[in-house]
Amino acid sequence: MHCLVEFIFPRRLHRLAYFLRGLAMDIVAGFVYANSTTFEPRYWWSSVIVLVTYGLFFIILPRIRDAGMNGWWLVVALIPVADIVLGIILLFRAPALLTHLSPNEQR
């Protein structure tokens, strides 16, 4: 069960996992947007909020942690043009090497 939770809500994401999750998120967001007229607005907006929240905290933030950057860089993801630059930086930046595990991470 821990593996499933870690898969859905990761603490760190490497470059390929970040790219694949971002691609899957874009496909789901495109589907939600394409069907926006068929959804009831209450459900449509709640699904948009869930998608944005998941994207910020469980795709972008774990990649920021993996790259060894400060967590405050997540704020840049909310700025319209700067988020594209941040996404490209996160895609190509090498992961930070960990010499020891933090207390929150388990083997």
N, C-alpha and C positions, 0 to 999 in steps of 0.2 A: 504494500500500500504506500510505503514511503517513496518508492521509485516512481509511482504514478503521480503523486503530489509534486515531487521534484521535477518531473517531466512537464507538468502543466504550469507550475509556478517555480521556475528555476531561480537560483541565486546568482549564477554566472552563466553566460552564453558565449561560446566562441563564435568566430566569424561565420562559418557555414551555417550553424544553427540559427544565428541572428538573421542571415539572409533568407533561409527557408521559412522561418516563422514570420518574418516581415512580408514575404511573398504570399504566404497563406493568409495573413491578415489583410493584405490588399485584395485578394480574391474574395474573401468573405465580405469586406467593406463594399466592394463593387457589386456583389450580389444584393446586399442590403440596400444600396443606393438604387440599383436597377429596379428593385421591387418596392420602392418607397411609396408608390401610389396604391399598392394593394394592401399594405399594412395599415392597421389603425395607428394614428399618430402617437398615441401613448406608448404603444409597443415599439414603434420605430425609433422614437427618441430614446427610450430606455436601452434598446439594442445598440444605438450609436454611442451612448455614454459608457456602456459595458465594453464595447470594442476599444474606445479611446483609452479608458482606464487600464484595460489589460495590455494594450500596446505600450503605454507609458511605463507602467510599473513592472511588467513581466516580460517585456521584450527589450525596450531601450535601457531601462535601469540595470538589468543584469549584464548587458553588454558594456555599459559604462563601468560597472564594477570590474568586469573581466579585463577591460583595457587599462585598469589602474587609474582611472580618472575620478575626480571628485563627483559626488552624487548631485551636486548643484547644477551640473551640466544638463540635467533633465529639464531645467527651465528653458533652455535654448530650444528644446523640441516643441515648445509652444509658440515660437516665433516663426511666421510663415516662410520666409526664404532661408533663414538660418537652420531650420530643421532639415532641409535637404543637404546642406553642407555637413551638418552633424551626422546625418545618416551615412554619408560617404566616408567621413572620417572613421566612424565606428565600424564600417564594413572593412576597411583596409588596415586599421591599426592592430598591431600585434598584441596578443594577450599579455598581461603582466605575469611575471613569474612569481609564484608563491613559494617562499622558503619555509613557511609554517602555516598550518591551518588556523583559522580564526576560531574562537569558541563556538560560533554559530554553525560552522561547517563540520560535518561528520564524514568519516570515511566509509 
